[in-house]
């Protein structure tokens, strides 16, 4: 059974996740609580970016982008790969993309008054 199949079952929600999983999830949510990091991560869900290009897209200074990326990497939300002298950043996998999409979609439903999905 896939993990997503468990989400719909009551039994899944009756057992608390391990403490280290809760702490890692809280760290990830803490990172998403910053508007700049959320915008950066949104872009990184769609493509790879270097610091300079990402700074231009989110309209903040390169040193600030570097600091935000370091925090996102530390919490496992972003990966980096080297391409010669450049470092290219990307959101880490489908879980991060789905988490971000769900958060923004939930905000949209709240702001527009659309009913929630089951």
PDB file as gemmi writes it, atoms N, CA and C in Angstrom:
CRYST1    1.000    1.000    1.000  90.00  90.00  90.00 P 1                      
ATOM      1  N   UNK A   1       0.847  -1.172   0.000  1.00  0.00           N  
ATOM      2  CA  UNK A   1       0.000   0.000   0.000  1.00  0.00           C  
ATOM      3  C   UNK A   1       0.897   1.242   0.000  1.00  0.00           C  
ATOM      4  N   UNK A   2       0.565   2.210  -0.847  1.00  0.00           N  
ATOM      5  CA  UNK A   2       1.340   3.441  -0.917  1.00  0.00           C  
ATOM      6  C   UNK A   2       1.057   4.304   0.312  1.00  0.00           C  
ATOM      7  N   UNK A   3       2.032   5.177   0.640  1.00  0.00           N  
ATOM      8  CA  UNK A   3       1.865   6.068   1.788  1.00  0.00           C  
ATOM      9  C   UNK A   3       0.639   6.950   1.608  1.00  0.00           C  
ATOM     10  N   UNK A   4       0.388   7.429   0.389  1.00  0.00           N  
ATOM     11  CA  UNK A   4      -0.767   8.303   0.161  1.00  0.00           C  
ATOM     12  C   UNK A   4      -2.081   7.575   0.417  1.00  0.00           C  
ATOM     13  N   UNK A   5      -2.098   6.239   0.269  1.00  0.00           N  
ATOM     14  CA  UNK A   5      -3.302   5.465   0.572  1.00  0.00           C  
ATOM     15  C   UNK A   5      -3.596   5.483   2.070  1.00  0.00           C  
ATOM     16  N   UNK A   6      -2.532   5.540   2.887  1.00  0.00           N  
ATOM     17  CA  UNK A   6      -2.701   5.567   4.342  1.00  0.00           C  
ATOM     18  C   UNK A   6      -3.345   6.868   4.817  1.00  0.00           C  
ATOM     19  N   UNK A   7      -3.103   7.946   4.094  1.00  0.00           N  
ATOM     20  CA  UNK A   7      -3.574   9.260   4.531  1.00  0.00           C  
ATOM     21  C   UNK A   7      -5.085   9.276   4.682  1.00  0.00           C  
ATOM     22  N   UNK A   8      -5.793   8.506   3.881  1.00  0.00           N  
ATOM     23  CA  UNK A   8      -7.251   8.507   3.911  1.00  0.00           C  
ATOM     24  C   UNK A   8      -7.814   7.622   5.018  1.00  0.00           C  
ATOM     25  N   UNK A   9      -6.981   6.840   5.681  1.00  0.00           N  
ATOM     26  CA  UNK A   9      -7.492   5.924   6.694  1.00  0.00           C  
ATOM     27  C   UNK A   9      -7.377   6.521   8.089  1.00  0.00           C  
ATOM     28  N   UNK A  10      -8.372   6.251   8.916  1.00  0.00           N  
ATOM     29  CA  UNK A  10      -8.381   6.761  10.284  1.00  0.00           C  
ATOM     30  C   UNK A  10      -7.227   6.175  11.095  1.00  0.00           C  
ATOM     31  N   UNK A  11      -6.872   4.913  10.830  1.00  0.00           N  
ATOM     32  CA  UNK A  11      -5.807   4.269  11.599  1.00  0.00           C  
ATOM     33  C   UNK A  11      -4.479   5.006  11.443  1.00  0.00           C  
ATOM     34  N   UNK A  12      -4.241   5.517  10.252  1.00  0.00           N  
ATOM     35  CA  UNK A  12      -2.998   6.247   9.983  1.00  0.00           C  
ATOM     36  C   UNK A  12      -2.843   7.414  10.950  1.00  0.00           C  
ATOM     37  N   UNK A  13      -3.931   8.117  11.234  1.00  0.00           N  
ATOM     38  CA  UNK A  13      -3.897   9.331  12.050  1.00  0.00           C  
ATOM     39  C   UNK A  13      -3.970   9.040  13.549  1.00  0.00           C  
ATOM     40  N   UNK A  14      -4.106   7.786  13.932  1.00  0.00           N  
ATOM     41  CA  UNK A  14      -4.235   7.469  15.350  1.00  0.00           C  
ATOM     42  C   UNK A  14      -2.908   7.141  16.018  1.00  0.00           C  
ATOM     43  N   UNK A  15      -1.860   7.020  15.246  1.00  0.00           N  
ATOM     44  CA  UNK A  15      -0.524   6.786  15.789  1.00  0.00           C  
ATOM     45  C   UNK A  15       0.324   8.028  15.541  1.00  0.00           C  
ATOM     46  N   UNK A  16       0.903   8.567  16.603  1.00  0.00           N  
ATOM     47  CA  UNK A  16       1.764   9.731  16.429  1.00  0.00           C  
ATOM     48  C   UNK A  16       3.039   9.340  15.697  1.00  0.00           C  
ATOM     49  N   UNK A  17       3.535  10.231  14.826  1.00  0.00           N  
ATOM     50  CA  UNK A  17       4.815   9.934  14.162  1.00  0.00           C  
ATOM     51  C   UNK A  17       5.958  10.005  15.164  1.00  0.00           C  
ATOM     52  N   UNK A  18       7.077   9.376  14.836  1.00  0.00           N  
ATOM     53  CA  UNK A  18       8.240   9.424  15.738  1.00  0.00           C  
ATOM     54  C   UNK A  18       8.678  10.867  15.986  1.00  0.00           C  
ATOM     55  N   UNK A  19       9.227  11.106  17.161  1.00  0.00           N  
ATOM     56  CA  UNK A  19       9.642  12.446  17.559  1.00  0.00           C  
ATOM     57  C   UNK A  19      10.588  13.126  16.595  1.00  0.00           C  
ATOM     58  N   UNK A  20      11.558  12.370  16.084  1.00  0.00           N  
ATOM     59  CA  UNK A  20      12.520  12.984  15.153  1.00  0.00           C  
ATOM     60  C   UNK A  20      11.847  13.398  13.848  1.00  0.00           C  
ATOM     61  N   UNK A  21      10.806  12.681  13.441  1.00  0.00           N  
ATOM     62  CA  UNK A  21      10.053  13.070  12.246  1.00  0.00           C  
ATOM     63  C   UNK A  21       9.272  14.354  12.501  1.00  0.00           C  
ATOM     64  N   UNK A  22       8.681  14.455  13.690  1.00  0.00           N  
ATOM     65  CA  UNK A  22       7.939  15.672  14.049  1.00  0.00           C  
ATOM     66  C   UNK A  22       8.885  16.871  14.056  1.00  0.00           C  
ATOM     67  N   UNK A  23      10.057  16.714  14.668  1.00  0.00           N  
ATOM     68  CA  UNK A  23      11.021  17.821  14.732  1.00  0.00           C  
ATOM     69  C   UNK A  23      11.478  18.242  13.340  1.00  0.00           C  
ATOM     70  N   UNK A  24      11.753  17.280  12.461  1.00  0.00           N  
ATOM     71  CA  UNK A  24      12.178  17.611  11.099  1.00  0.00           C  
ATOM     72  C   UNK A  24      11.059  18.312  10.338  1.00  0.00           C  
ATOM     73  N   UNK A  25       9.820  17.862  10.532  1.00  0.00           N  
ATOM     74  CA  UNK A  25       8.687  18.510   9.867  1.00  0.00           C  
ATOM     75  C   UNK A  25       8.508  19.937  10.380  1.00  0.00           C  
ATOM     76  N   UNK A  26       8.633  20.135  11.674  1.00  0.00           N  
ATOM     77  CA  UNK A  26       8.507  21.482  12.254  1.00  0.00           C  
ATOM     78  C   UNK A  26       9.596  22.399  11.704  1.00  0.00           C  
ATOM     79  N   UNK A  27      10.811  21.882  11.573  1.00  0.00           N  
ATOM     80  CA  UNK A  27      11.890  22.684  10.986  1.00  0.00           C  
ATOM     81  C   UNK A  27      11.543  23.095   9.556  1.00  0.00           C  
ATOM     82  N   UNK A  28      10.990  22.167   8.800  1.00  0.00           N  
ATOM     83  CA  UNK A  28      10.590  22.477   7.427  1.00  0.00           C  
ATOM     84  C   UNK A  28       9.498  23.531   7.378  1.00  0.00           C  
ATOM     85  N   UNK A  29       8.487  23.392   8.238  1.00  0.00           N  
ATOM     86  CA  UNK A  29       7.415  24.393   8.288  1.00  0.00           C  
ATOM     87  C   UNK A  29       7.957  25.756   8.716  1.00  0.00           C  
ATOM     88  N   UNK A  30       8.902  25.749   9.626  1.00  0.00           N  
ATOM     89  CA  UNK A  30       9.521  27.009  10.067  1.00  0.00           C  
ATOM     90  C   UNK A  30      10.181  27.712   8.883  1.00  0.00           C  
ATOM     91  N   UNK A  31      10.817  26.952   8.018  1.00  0.00           N  
ATOM     92  CA  UNK A  31      11.449  27.540   6.835  1.00  0.00           C  
ATOM     93  C   UNK A  31      10.407  28.141   5.893  1.00  0.00           C  
ATOM     94  N   UNK A  32       9.262  27.487   5.780  1.00  0.00           N  
ATOM     95  CA  UNK A  32       8.208  27.957   4.878  1.00  0.00           C  
ATOM     96  C   UNK A  32       7.451  29.152   5.447  1.00  0.00           C  
ATOM     97  N   UNK A  33       7.665  29.478   6.717  1.00  0.00           N  
ATOM     98  CA  UNK A  33       6.963  30.593   7.351  1.00  0.00           C  
ATOM     99  C   UNK A  33       7.526  31.942   6.915  1.00  0.00           C  
ATOM    100  N   UNK A  34       8.585  31.960   6.138  1.00  0.00           N  
ATOM    101  CA  UNK A  34       9.180  33.193   5.644  1.00  0.00           C  
ATOM    102  C   UNK A  34       8.744  33.410   4.188  1.00  0.00           C  
ATOM    103  N   UNK A  35       8.130  34.555   3.871  1.00  0.00           N  
ATOM    104  CA  UNK A  35       7.634  34.785   2.503  1.00  0.00           C  
ATOM    105  C   UNK A  35       8.709  34.674   1.425  1.00  0.00           C  
ATOM    106  N   UNK A  36       9.909  35.165   1.705  1.00  0.00           N  
ATOM    107  CA  UNK A  36      10.979  35.087   0.697  1.00  0.00           C  
ATOM    108  C   UNK A  36      11.366  33.644   0.438  1.00  0.00           C  
ATOM    109  N   UNK A  37      11.531  32.864   1.502  1.00  0.00           N  
ATOM    110  CA  UNK A  37      11.897  31.459   1.316  1.00  0.00           C  
ATOM    111  C   UNK A  37      10.788  30.700   0.607  1.00  0.00           C  
ATOM    112  N   UNK A  38       9.527  31.003   0.912  1.00  0.00           N  
ATOM    113  CA  UNK A  38       8.430  30.324   0.233  1.00  0.00           C  
ATOM    114  C   UNK A  38       8.464  30.648  -1.266  1.00  0.00           C  
ATOM    115  N   UNK A  39       8.671  31.904  -1.611  1.00  0.00           N  
ATOM    116  CA  UNK A  39       8.759  32.286  -3.034  1.00  0.00           C  
ATOM    117  C   UNK A  39       9.931  31.601  -3.722  1.00  0.00           C  
ATOM    118  N   UNK A  40      11.075  31.581  -3.041  1.00  0.00           N  
ATOM    119  CA  UNK A  40      12.246  30.924  -3.622  1.00  0.00           C  
ATOM    120  C   UNK A  40      11.981  29.440  -3.839  1.00  0.00           C  
ATOM    121  N   UNK A  41      11.423  28.800  -2.838  1.00  0.00           N  
ATOM    122  CA  UNK A  41      11.161  27.369  -2.940  1.00  0.00           C  
ATOM    123  C   UNK A  41      10.142  27.084  -4.038  1.00  0.00           C  
ATOM    124  N   UNK A  42       9.165  27.971  -4.190  1.00  0.00           N  
ATOM    125  CA  UNK A  42       8.183  27.811  -5.266  1.00  0.00           C  
ATOM    126  C   UNK A  42       8.898  27.761  -6.617  1.00  0.00           C  
ATOM    127  N   UNK A  43       9.793  28.717  -6.849  1.00  0.00           N  
ATOM    128  CA  UNK A  43      10.541  28.740  -8.106  1.00  0.00           C  
ATOM    129  C   UNK A  43      11.405  27.489  -8.251  1.00  0.00           C  
ATOM    130  N   UNK A  44      12.023  27.073  -7.147  1.00  0.00           N  
ATOM    131  CA  UNK A  44      12.912  25.905  -7.189  1.00  0.00           C  
ATOM    132  C   UNK A  44      12.151  24.601  -7.399  1.00  0.00           C  
ATOM    133  N   UNK A  45      10.844  24.620  -7.208  1.00  0.00           N  
ATOM    134  CA  UNK A  45      10.034  23.438  -7.511  1.00  0.00           C  
ATOM    135  C   UNK A  45       9.910  23.235  -9.017  1.00  0.00           C  
ATOM    136  N   UNK A  46      10.063  24.306  -9.778  1.00  0.00           N  
ATOM    137  CA  UNK A  46       9.875  24.211 -11.220  1.00  0.00           C  
ATOM    138  C   UNK A  46      11.143  24.080 -12.027  1.00  0.00           C  
ATOM    139  N   UNK A  47      12.282  24.484 -11.436  1.00  0.00           N  
ATOM    140  CA  UNK A  47      13.523  24.473 -12.214  1.00  0.00           C  
ATOM    141  C   UNK A  47      14.711  24.635 -11.275  1.00  0.00           C  
ATOM    142  N   UNK A  48      15.889  24.462 -11.831  1.00  0.00           N  
ATOM    143  CA  UNK A  48      17.128  24.730 -11.102  1.00  0.00           C  
ATOM    144  C   UNK A  48      17.497  26.200 -11.307  1.00  0.00           C  
ATOM    145  N   UNK A  49      18.072  26.785 -10.271  1.00  0.00           N  
ATOM    146  CA  UNK A  49      18.522  28.171 -10.356  1.00  0.00           C  
ATOM    147  C   UNK A  49      19.861  28.321  -9.663  1.00  0.00           C  
ATOM    148  N   UNK A  50      20.691  29.231 -10.198  1.00  0.00           N  
ATOM    149  CA  UNK A  50      21.867  29.645  -9.454  1.00  0.00           C  
ATOM    150  C   UNK A  50      21.475  30.843  -8.592  1.00  0.00           C  
ATOM    151  N   UNK A  51      22.363  31.259  -7.709  1.00  0.00           N  
ATOM    152  CA  UNK A  51      22.044  32.317  -6.753  1.00  0.00           C  
ATOM    153  C   UNK A  51      21.707  33.620  -7.465  1.00  0.00           C  
ATOM    154  N   UNK A  52      22.486  33.979  -8.479  1.00  0.00           N  
ATOM    155  CA  UNK A  52      22.270  35.245  -9.179  1.00  0.00           C  
ATOM    156  C   UNK A  52      20.901  35.289  -9.846  1.00  0.00           C  
ATOM    157  N   UNK A  53      20.531  34.252 -10.553  1.00  0.00           N  
ATOM    158  CA  UNK A  53      19.242  34.217 -11.238  1.00  0.00           C  
ATOM    159  C   UNK A  53      18.099  34.214 -10.234  1.00  0.00           C  
ATOM    160  N   UNK A  54      18.248  33.453  -9.165  1.00  0.00           N  
ATOM    161  CA  UNK A  54      17.209  33.405  -8.140  1.00  0.00           C  
ATOM    162  C   UNK A  54      17.052  34.773  -7.467  1.00  0.00           C  
ATOM    163  N   UNK A  55      18.153  35.455  -7.220  1.00  0.00           N  
ATOM    164  CA  UNK A  55      18.106  36.794  -6.621  1.00  0.00           C  
ATOM    165  C   UNK A  55      17.344  37.762  -7.534  1.00  0.00           C  
ATOM    166  N   UNK A  56      17.564  37.668  -8.824  1.00  0.00           N  
ATOM    167  CA  UNK A  56      16.837  38.522  -9.774  1.00  0.00           C  
ATOM    168  C   UNK A  56      15.348  38.209  -9.764  1.00  0.00           C  
ATOM    169  N   UNK A  57      15.007  36.935  -9.704  1.00  0.00           N  
ATOM    170  CA  UNK A  57      13.598  36.522  -9.737  1.00  0.00           C  
ATOM    171  C   UNK A  57      12.824  36.976  -8.503  1.00  0.00           C  
ATOM    172  N   UNK A  58      13.438  36.866  -7.330  1.00  0.00           N  
ATOM    173  CA  UNK A  58      12.733  37.233  -6.094  1.00  0.00           C  
ATOM    174  C   UNK A  58      13.037  38.663  -5.663  1.00  0.00           C  
ATOM    175  N   UNK A  59      13.895  39.324  -6.427  1.00  0.00           N  
ATOM    176  CA  UNK A  59      14.218  40.737  -6.229  1.00  0.00           C  
ATOM    177  C   UNK A  59      14.782  41.052  -4.844  1.00  0.00           C  
ATOM    178  N   UNK A  60      15.764  40.236  -4.442  1.00  0.00           N  
ATOM    179  CA  UNK A  60      16.522  40.527  -3.221  1.00  0.00           C  
ATOM    180  C   UNK A  60      18.004  40.333  -3.526  1.00  0.00           C  
ATOM    181  N   UNK A  61      18.847  40.796  -2.626  1.00  0.00           N  
ATOM    182  CA  UNK A  61      20.295  40.741  -2.818  1.00  0.00           C  
ATOM    183  C   UNK A  61      20.808  39.300  -2.797  1.00  0.00           C  
ATOM    184  N   UNK A  62      21.866  39.061  -3.566  1.00  0.00           N  
ATOM    185  CA  UNK A  62      22.470  37.726  -3.633  1.00  0.00           C  
ATOM    186  C   UNK A  62      22.893  37.189  -2.271  1.00  0.00           C  
ATOM    187  N   UNK A  63      23.511  37.994  -1.395  1.00  0.00           N  
ATOM    188  CA  UNK A  63      23.882  37.438  -0.081  1.00  0.00           C  
ATOM    189  C   UNK A  63      22.665  36.949   0.710  1.00  0.00           C  
ATOM    190  N   UNK A  64      21.548  37.649   0.588  1.00  0.00           N  
ATOM    191  CA  UNK A  64      20.332  37.219   1.287  1.00  0.00           C  
ATOM    192  C   UNK A  64      19.826  35.900   0.710  1.00  0.00           C  
ATOM    193  N   UNK A  65      19.872  35.769  -0.608  1.00  0.00           N  
ATOM    194  CA  UNK A  65      19.460  34.517  -1.255  1.00  0.00           C  
ATOM    195  C   UNK A  65      20.342  33.379  -0.767  1.00  0.00           C  
ATOM    196  N   UNK A  66      21.637  33.606  -0.710  1.00  0.00           N  
ATOM    197  CA  UNK A  66      22.563  32.567  -0.246  1.00  0.00           C  
ATOM    198  C   UNK A  66      22.235  32.129   1.180  1.00  0.00           C  
ATOM    199  N   UNK A  67      21.917  33.083   2.041  1.00  0.00           N  
ATOM    200  CA  UNK A  67      21.575  32.741   3.418  1.00  0.00           C  
ATOM    201  C   UNK A  67      20.284  31.932   3.489  1.00  0.00           C  
ATOM    202  N   UNK A  68      19.290  32.337   2.711  1.00  0.00           N  
ATOM    203  CA  UNK A  68      18.032  31.585   2.685  1.00  0.00           C  
ATOM    204  C   UNK A  68      18.252  30.175   2.139  1.00  0.00           C  
ATOM    205  N   UNK A  69      19.044  30.055   1.081  1.00  0.00           N  
ATOM    206  CA  UNK A  69      19.318  28.738   0.498  1.00  0.00           C  
ATOM    207  C   UNK A  69      20.044  27.834   1.500  1.00  0.00           C  
ATOM    208  N   UNK A  70      20.946  28.389   2.269  1.00  0.00           N  
ATOM    209  CA  UNK A  70      21.658  27.588   3.279  1.00  0.00           C  
ATOM    210  C   UNK A  70      20.672  27.019   4.296  1.00  0.00           C  
ATOM    211  N   UNK A  71      19.713  27.828   4.714  1.00  0.00           N  
ATOM    212  CA  UNK A  71      18.709  27.356   5.667  1.00  0.00           C  
ATOM    213  C   UNK A  71      17.823  26.287   5.038  1.00  0.00           C  
ATOM    214  N   UNK A  72      17.421  26.503   3.797  1.00  0.00           N  
ATOM    215  CA  UNK A  72      16.580  25.515   3.108  1.00  0.00           C  
ATOM    216  C   UNK A  72      17.333  24.197   2.900  1.00  0.00           C  
ATOM    217  N   UNK A  73      18.613  24.275   2.613  1.00  0.00           N  
ATOM    218  CA  UNK A  73      19.426  23.061   2.459  1.00  0.00           C  
ATOM    219  C   UNK A  73      19.574  22.338   3.791  1.00  0.00           C  
ATOM    220  N   UNK A  74      19.795  23.108   4.858  1.00  0.00           N  
ATOM    221  CA  UNK A  74      19.996  22.523   6.189  1.00  0.00           C  
ATOM    222  C   UNK A  74      18.773  21.720   6.625  1.00  0.00           C  
ATOM    223  N   UNK A  75      17.584  22.158   6.235  1.00  0.00           N  
ATOM    224  CA  UNK A  75      16.367  21.445   6.627  1.00  0.00           C  
ATOM    225  C   UNK A  75      15.939  20.414   5.584  1.00  0.00           C  
ATOM    226  N   UNK A  76      16.725  20.232   4.540  1.00  0.00           N  
ATOM    227  CA  UNK A  76      16.447  19.186   3.559  1.00  0.00           C  
ATOM    228  C   UNK A  76      15.383  19.527   2.535  1.00  0.00           C  
ATOM    229  N   UNK A  77      15.044  20.802   2.393  1.00  0.00           N  
ATOM    230  CA  UNK A  77      14.019  21.185   1.418  1.00  0.00           C  
ATOM    231  C   UNK A  77      14.606  21.466   0.044  1.00  0.00           C  
ATOM    232  N   UNK A  78      15.914  21.698  -0.011  1.00  0.00           N  
ATOM    233  CA  UNK A  78      16.588  22.070  -1.260  1.00  0.00           C  
ATOM    234  C   UNK A  78      17.843  21.226  -1.417  1.00  0.00           C  
ATOM    235  N   UNK A  79      18.137  20.869  -2.660  1.00  0.00           N  
ATOM    236  CA  UNK A  79      19.393  20.188  -2.974  1.00  0.00           C  
ATOM    237  C   UNK A  79      20.221  21.099  -3.872  1.00  0.00           C  
ATOM    238  N   UNK A  80      21.494  20.790  -3.958  1.00  0.00           N  
ATOM    239  CA  UNK A  80      22.399  21.575  -4.794  1.00  0.00           C  
ATOM    240  C   UNK A  80      23.265  20.628  -5.601  1.00  0.00           C  
ATOM    241  N   UNK A  81      23.569  21.036  -6.811  1.00  0.00           N  
ATOM    242  CA  UNK A  81      24.539  20.286  -7.618  1.00  0.00           C  
ATOM    243  C   UNK A  81      25.485  21.288  -8.262  1.00  0.00           C  
ATOM    244  N   UNK A  82      26.705  20.861  -8.467  1.00  0.00           N  
ATOM    245  CA  UNK A  82      27.720  21.713  -9.073  1.00  0.00           C  
ATOM    246  C   UNK A  82      27.702  21.532 -10.577  1.00  0.00           C  
ATOM    247  N   UNK A  83      27.828  22.653 -11.280  1.00  0.00           N  
ATOM    248  CA  UNK A  83      27.971  22.666 -12.732  1.00  0.00           C  
ATOM    249  C   UNK A  83      29.152  23.573 -13.026  1.00  0.00           C  
ATOM    250  N   UNK A  84      30.333  22.972 -13.044  1.00  0.00           N  
ATOM    251  CA  UNK A  84      31.547  23.778 -13.156  1.00  0.00           C  
ATOM    252  C   UNK A  84      31.725  24.588 -11.887  1.00  0.00           C  
ATOM    253  N   UNK A  85      31.776  25.905 -12.032  1.00  0.00           N  
ATOM    254  CA  UNK A  85      31.939  26.779 -10.870  1.00  0.00           C  
ATOM    255  C   UNK A  85      30.602  27.207 -10.274  1.00  0.00           C  
ATOM    256  N   UNK A  86      29.525  26.933 -10.974  1.00  0.00           N  
ATOM    257  CA  UNK A  86      28.198  27.342 -10.499  1.00  0.00           C  
ATOM    258  C   UNK A  86      27.566  26.266  -9.627  1.00  0.00           C  
ATOM    259  N   UNK A  87      26.795  26.721  -8.656  1.00  0.00           N  
ATOM    260  CA  UNK A  87      25.966  25.832  -7.851  1.00  0.00           C  
ATOM    261  C   UNK A  87      24.532  26.042  -8.292  1.00  0.00           C  
ATOM    262  N   UNK A  88      23.852  24.941  -8.599  1.00  0.00           N  
ATOM    263  CA  UNK A  88      22.462  25.001  -9.039  1.00  0.00           C  
ATOM    264  C   UNK A  88      21.585  24.362  -7.976  1.00  0.00           C  
ATOM    265  N   UNK A  89      20.539  25.077  -7.603  1.00  0.00           N  
ATOM    266  CA  UNK A  89      19.644  24.660  -6.527  1.00  0.00           C  
ATOM    267  C   UNK A  89      18.310  24.229  -7.095  1.00  0.00           C  
ATOM    268  N   UNK A  90      17.673  23.280  -6.400  1.00  0.00           N  
ATOM    269  CA  UNK A  90      16.370  22.764  -6.795  1.00  0.00           C  
ATOM    270  C   UNK A  90      15.650  22.263  -5.541  1.00  0.00           C  
ATOM    271  N   UNK A  91      14.325  22.339  -5.573  1.00  0.00           N  
ATOM    272  CA  UNK A  91      13.545  21.766  -4.478  1.00  0.00           C  
ATOM    273  C   UNK A  91      13.793  20.266  -4.432  1.00  0.00           C  
ATOM    274  N   UNK A  92      13.773  19.713  -3.257  1.00  0.00           N  
ATOM    275  CA  UNK A  92      14.101  18.300  -3.075  1.00  0.00           C  
ATOM    276  C   UNK A  92      12.878  17.419  -3.249  1.00  0.00           C  
ATOM    277  N   UNK A  93      12.614  17.004  -4.455  1.00  0.00           N  
ATOM    278  CA  UNK A  93      11.650  15.964  -4.740  1.00  0.00           C  
ATOM    279  C   UNK A  93      10.182  16.321  -4.667  1.00  0.00           C  
ATOM    280  N   UNK A  94       9.391  15.313  -4.959  1.00  0.00           N  
ATOM    281  CA  UNK A  94       7.951  15.456  -5.057  1.00  0.00           C  
ATOM    282  C   UNK A  94       7.259  15.798  -3.753  1.00  0.00           C  
ATOM    283  N   UNK A  95       7.793  15.322  -2.641  1.00  0.00           N  
ATOM    284  CA  UNK A  95       7.156  15.639  -1.357  1.00  0.00           C  
ATOM    285  C   UNK A  95       7.150  17.151  -1.122  1.00  0.00           C  
ATOM    286  N   UNK A  96       8.270  17.795  -1.394  1.00  0.00           N  
ATOM    287  CA  UNK A  96       8.368  19.239  -1.190  1.00  0.00           C  
ATOM    288  C   UNK A  96       7.439  19.969  -2.153  1.00  0.00           C  
ATOM    289  N   UNK A  97       7.415  19.547  -3.409  1.00  0.00           N  
ATOM    290  CA  UNK A  97       6.522  20.186  -4.394  1.00  0.00           C  
ATOM    291  C   UNK A  97       5.062  20.048  -3.985  1.00  0.00           C  
ATOM    292  N   UNK A  98       4.671  18.852  -3.557  1.00  0.00           N  
ATOM    293  CA  UNK A  98       3.273  18.641  -3.151  1.00  0.00           C  
ATOM    294  C   UNK A  98       2.922  19.421  -1.889  1.00  0.00           C  
ATOM    295  N   UNK A  99       3.847  19.464  -0.930  1.00  0.00           N  
ATOM    296  CA  UNK A  99       3.628  20.223   0.298  1.00  0.00           C  
ATOM    297  C   UNK A  99       3.399  21.695  -0.022  1.00  0.00           C  
ATOM    298  N   UNK A 100       4.233  22.255  -0.849  1.00  0.00           N  
ATOM    299  CA  UNK A 100       4.119  23.667  -1.201  1.00  0.00           C  
ATOM    300  C   UNK A 100       2.837  23.931  -1.981  1.00  0.00           C  
ATOM    301  N   UNK A 101       2.524  23.070  -2.940  1.00  0.00           N  
ATOM    302  CA  UNK A 101       1.297  23.240  -3.728  1.00  0.00           C  
ATOM    303  C   UNK A 101       0.071  23.148  -2.829  1.00  0.00           C  
ATOM    304  N   UNK A 102       0.054  22.208  -1.904  1.00  0.00           N  
ATOM    305  CA  UNK A 102      -1.090  22.073  -0.988  1.00  0.00           C  
ATOM    306  C   UNK A 102      -1.239  23.294  -0.098  1.00  0.00           C  
ATOM    307  N   UNK A 103      -0.121  23.822   0.399  1.00  0.00           N  
ATOM    308  CA  UNK A 103      -0.183  25.006   1.263  1.00  0.00           C  
ATOM    309  C   UNK A 103      -0.748  26.204   0.510  1.00  0.00           C  
ATOM    310  N   UNK A 104      -0.286  26.407  -0.718  1.00  0.00           N  
ATOM    311  CA  UNK A 104      -0.769  27.548  -1.504  1.00  0.00           C  
ATOM    312  C   UNK A 104      -2.219  27.328  -1.926  1.00  0.00           C  
ATOM    313  N   UNK A 105      -2.584  26.093  -2.277  1.00  0.00           N  
ATOM    314  CA  UNK A 105      -3.975  25.807  -2.635  1.00  0.00           C  
ATOM    315  C   UNK A 105      -4.905  25.974  -1.438  1.00  0.00           C  
ATOM    316  N   UNK A 106      -4.467  25.563  -0.249  1.00  0.00           N  
ATOM    317  CA  UNK A 106      -5.283  25.754   0.953  1.00  0.00           C  
ATOM    318  C   UNK A 106      -5.479  27.241   1.224  1.00  0.00           C  
ATOM    319  N   UNK A 107      -4.428  28.039   1.030  1.00  0.00           N  
ATOM    320  CA  UNK A 107      -4.542  29.491   1.210  1.00  0.00           C  
ATOM    321  C   UNK A 107      -5.521  30.076   0.192  1.00  0.00           C  
ATOM    322  N   UNK A 108      -5.460  29.596  -1.042  1.00  0.00           N  
ATOM    323  CA  UNK A 108      -6.383  30.066  -2.075  1.00  0.00           C  
ATOM    324  C   UNK A 108      -7.827  29.762  -1.694  1.00  0.00           C  
ATOM    325  N   UNK A 109      -8.080  28.553  -1.220  1.00  0.00           N  
ATOM    326  CA  UNK A 109      -9.440  28.179  -0.809  1.00  0.00           C  
ATOM    327  C   UNK A 109      -9.910  29.045   0.359  1.00  0.00           C  
ATOM    328  N   UNK A 110      -9.019  29.312   1.288  1.00  0.00           N  
ATOM    329  CA  UNK A 110      -9.375  30.148   2.434  1.00  0.00           C  
ATOM    330  C   UNK A 110      -9.701  31.574   1.975  1.00  0.00           C  
ATOM    331  N   UNK A 111      -8.869  32.132   1.109  1.00  0.00           N  
ATOM    332  CA  UNK A 111      -9.043  33.523   0.681  1.00  0.00           C  
ATOM    333  C   UNK A 111     -10.238  33.708  -0.241  1.00  0.00           C  
ATOM    334  N   UNK A 112     -10.550  32.691  -1.048  1.00  0.00           N  
ATOM    335  CA  UNK A 112     -11.645  32.832  -2.020  1.00  0.00           C  
ATOM    336  C   UNK A 112     -12.952  32.232  -1.515  1.00  0.00           C  
ATOM    337  N   UNK A 113     -12.920  31.545  -0.369  1.00  0.00           N  
ATOM    338  CA  UNK A 113     -14.131  30.957   0.179  1.00  0.00           C  
ATOM    339  C   UNK A 113     -14.541  29.656  -0.494  1.00  0.00           C  
ATOM    340  N   UNK A 114     -13.656  29.070  -1.288  1.00  0.00           N  
ATOM    341  CA  UNK A 114     -13.963  27.787  -1.919  1.00  0.00           C  
ATOM    342  C   UNK A 114     -14.005  26.697  -0.857  1.00  0.00           C  
ATOM    343  N   UNK A 115     -14.872  25.700  -1.040  1.00  0.00           N  
ATOM    344  CA  UNK A 115     -14.922  24.604  -0.059  1.00  0.00           C  
ATOM    345  C   UNK A 115     -13.654  23.746  -0.121  1.00  0.00           C  
ATOM    346  N   UNK A 116     -13.326  23.165   1.022  1.00  0.00           N  
ATOM    347  CA  UNK A 116     -12.179  22.270   1.090  1.00  0.00           C  
ATOM    348  C   UNK A 116     -12.473  20.946   0.391  1.00  0.00           C  
ATOM    349  N   UNK A 117     -11.393  20.278  -0.019  1.00  0.00           N  
ATOM    350  CA  UNK A 117     -11.504  18.931  -0.594  1.00  0.00           C  
ATOM    351  C   UNK A 117     -11.373  17.913   0.529  1.00  0.00           C  
ATOM    352  N   UNK A 118     -11.924  16.740   0.329  1.00  0.00           N  
ATOM    353  CA  UNK A 118     -11.710  15.656   1.306  1.00  0.00           C  
ATOM    354  C   UNK A 118     -10.421  14.942   1.015  1.00  0.00           C  
TER     355      UNK A 118                                                      
END                                                                             
